Amino acid sequence: MVACACGLLAAGRANAADSITAPVLIVIGQQDAIFCPDPPVLDCSVPAEVLASELPYYAAAASLTADVITGAGHDIALHPSADQSFAQINEWIRAN
């Protein structure tokens, strides 16, 4: 991945995600302290706000979807709602 990012930087493209053309799913915990700190820079309880904040990074993506996992923090796989999160991810995969 580093070589890929360095190649993009050398080509004048600082955002490696610019080269993604497939559909993209962003899954974030509503209480993610890393991306949604207090005071909030980003309100992670609003999927449309998460989507709007990420859209510039995935300009070439076929589609961009944002799912917010209610009550979860940064590691959704360790949250008690992990099964629900995985079900949402699997549903998105089947649809895309």
Secondary structure per residue as TSV (DSSP state, phi and psi in degrees):
chain	resnum	aa	ss	phi	psi
A	1	M	-	360.0	-36.5
A	2	V	H	-61.5	-43.8
A	3	A	H	-60.9	-40.4
A	4	C	H	-63.8	-46.2
A	5	A	H	-64.8	-39.5
A	6	C	H	-64.8	-39.2
A	7	G	H	-62.2	-40.4
A	8	L	H	-68.2	-38.3
A	9	L	H	-64.9	-40.4
A	10	A	H	-64.3	-30.2
A	11	A	T	-85.2	3.8
A	12	G	T	85.7	14.2
A	13	R	-	-114.0	107.7
A	14	A	-	-81.7	-14.0
A	15	N	-	-108.6	105.3
A	16	A	G	-61.6	-27.7
A	17	A	G	-67.9	-17.3
A	18	D	G	-59.3	-23.5
A	19	S	G	-89.7	-1.2
A	20	I	-	-81.5	122.3
A	21	T	-	-114.2	-5.1
A	22	A	S	-81.1	164.4
A	23	P	-	-61.2	144.9
A	24	V	E	-125.5	136.1
A	25	L	E	-115.6	127.2
A	26	I	E	-109.6	124.2
A	27	V	E	-119.4	126.6
A	28	I	E	-139.0	144.8
A	29	G	E	-77.8	139.4
A	30	Q	T	-55.5	-32.1
A	31	Q	T	-110.4	32.8
A	32	D	-	-66.1	108.2
A	33	A	T	-72.6	-15.7
A	34	I	T	-82.9	-47.3
A	35	F	T	-96.6	-15.1
A	36	C	S	-130.1	61.3
A	37	P	-	-70.1	169.5
A	38	D	S	-106.9	122.5
A	39	P	S	-70.5	146.3
A	40	P	-	-67.8	128.6
A	41	V	S	-85.7	-33.2
A	42	L	S	-133.3	128.6
A	43	D	-	-85.9	98.4
A	44	C	T	-76.1	0.7
A	45	S	T	-85.6	-6.6
A	46	V	-	-115.5	103.4
A	47	P	H	-54.5	-36.9
A	48	A	H	-64.2	-33.2
A	49	E	H	-72.1	-40.0
A	50	V	H	-62.2	-45.3
A	51	L	H	-60.4	-46.8
A	52	A	H	-62.6	-35.6
A	53	S	H	-73.0	-27.7
A	54	E	H	-94.1	-21.4
A	55	L	G	-52.0	-42.4
A	56	P	G	-62.3	-23.7
A	57	Y	G	-83.3	-14.6
A	58	Y	G	-126.3	45.2
A	59	A	T	-60.0	-30.7
A	60	A	T	-93.3	-4.6
A	61	A	-	-64.2	143.5
A	62	A	S	-60.4	-36.4
A	63	S	-	-159.2	159.9
A	64	L	E	-135.6	125.5
A	65	T	E	-124.5	139.1
A	66	A	E	-121.1	127.1
A	67	D	E	-116.7	133.9
A	68	V	E	-108.0	129.2
A	69	I	E	-94.1	109.3
A	70	T	T	-58.8	129.8
A	71	G	T	80.0	-12.5
A	72	A	-	-82.9	156.9
A	73	G	-	-100.3	-145.7
A	74	H	S	-69.3	-38.7
A	75	D	-	-101.6	88.2
A	76	I	G	-65.8	-23.8
A	77	A	G	-70.3	-22.1
A	78	L	G	-99.9	-4.4
A	79	H	S	-77.1	149.6
A	80	P	T	-55.5	-22.2
A	81	S	T	-90.8	17.0
A	82	A	H	-54.7	-41.0
A	83	D	H	-60.7	-39.8
A	84	Q	H	-65.9	-42.0
A	85	S	H	-61.3	-46.6
A	86	F	H	-63.6	-36.5
A	87	A	H	-64.3	-41.4
A	88	Q	H	-63.5	-42.6
A	89	I	H	-64.1	-46.1
A	90	N	H	-62.4	-39.0
A	91	E	H	-62.3	-43.0
A	92	W	H	-64.2	-41.3
A	93	I	H	-60.4	-46.1
A	94	R	H	-62.1	-36.1
A	95	A	H	-77.5	-20.9
A	96	N	-	-114.9	360.0
